[in-house]
Amino acid sequence: MQTRRNLDALEYEAEGRMDRAIALYEQNVAEGFVGDWPYSRLAGVYERAQRYDDAVRVLTRALEVTRADRRRPATDRRSVVQALQGRLRTLKKTIQQTGRGTRKGARPGRSFIPLPILD
């Protein structure tokens, strides 16, 4: 079911029906889909729309789900976590450069996104 949602969401993206794609990806994110696909796609959609707070939320959720996934070997999880953290750092720089904070009342250039510590 979740994999089907990802495939349908990709089709909606290709058709330009972003509201439908977002809804399907968000459902998989909420359910803790194990795998990178919906998180990566959805974060990208939000970044392009300059909805940085949503992109941060999705990437943070991806970190949580990846860390909790015991089906992957620890080395694989660590690699994915490092990639997600790198993407969050890049997003933080974008937020600072554009002056768009992720929280209501955030001051331009002073956004802070706490990054989780690797185990």
N, C-alpha and C positions, 0 to 999 in steps of 0.2 A: 504494500500500500504506500509506504513512504517513498520507495524508489519510483513508483509510478507518479507520485506527486512531483518529484524532482524532474522527471521527464516531461510531464505536462507543463510544469512551470517553464522549462527551457523552451518549449514550443510557444508558450504565451509570450516569452521574451522576444522570440524571433518575429512574432506577429505584432510586436509593439504594445501588447496588452499587459503592461507592467503591473497594474493593480491586481490582476489575477495571478500573475507570477509571484508577486510579493506575498499574497495571501497563502499560496501553497508552500512557499519556502518558510514563511513564518510558522505555519502549522508544524512543519518538520523540526524547526528550531525549538519550538515550544515542547515538542515531544522528545527532544534530545536525540535526534537522528545521529547514529554513529557513522561518521564519515564526513569528509570535508565539503562535499558538494553544495548543500543548501546554504551553508554558512559563507562560503567563499562567494557564491553567486549573489546572495542577498547583500552581503557587505559591499560588493562592487556596485550593485544597483543603488544602494544608499549613498555611497561615496560619489557616484556620478551625479546624483541629485543633490549633493551637498547636505545630506541628512546625516551629518557626522555622528550625532548622538546615537542614532539607530545603528550605524556601522560599528561603533564602539560596543554597543550592547550585544550585537550579533557575534562579534569576534570574541568578546568576553565569554559568551555562552559556549562558543566553540572550544575555548580553552577548558572550560569546566567539563564538557562532555568528553573531550579528548583525554584529559587526566583521569577520568573515571572509567574509561574503556580498558578493561582488562583482557579483551580478546586480542589486542595488538601487543606485540612484544614491546618491552620498555624502551628499547632503542628507537623503534618506530614512533612511539608516542612522544618521546623526547624531541625527535626531529620535527614532528608536526607542531608541538608546543613552541619550539624555537621559531618556526616559520610564522606562526600566529603572532607571537610576541614581536617579531620583526615588522609584521604588517601593522600592528598596533602602534609601534614606535613611529613608523612612517606616517600613519594617520595623525598621530599627535603633532608631528612636524607640520603637516598640512593644515591642521586646525590652527596652529600658532601662526603660520604664514598668512593665512586668510583672515585671521582675527575672529574666527567663528568658534566660540566656546561650545563645549558639549553640554553645559548645564545652564539653566536659566540664571542670568546674572553673572556669568563668567566674563572676566575682563579679557579683551583682546591680548594675545601674546602671553597670557598667564594661565592657560588651560592646563590642567593636570589630569593625566590618566594613569592611575596606579597600575603597574604591571605586576602580575603574580610572580612569586619567586619559584624558580624551578626546584623540584625535590631532589 
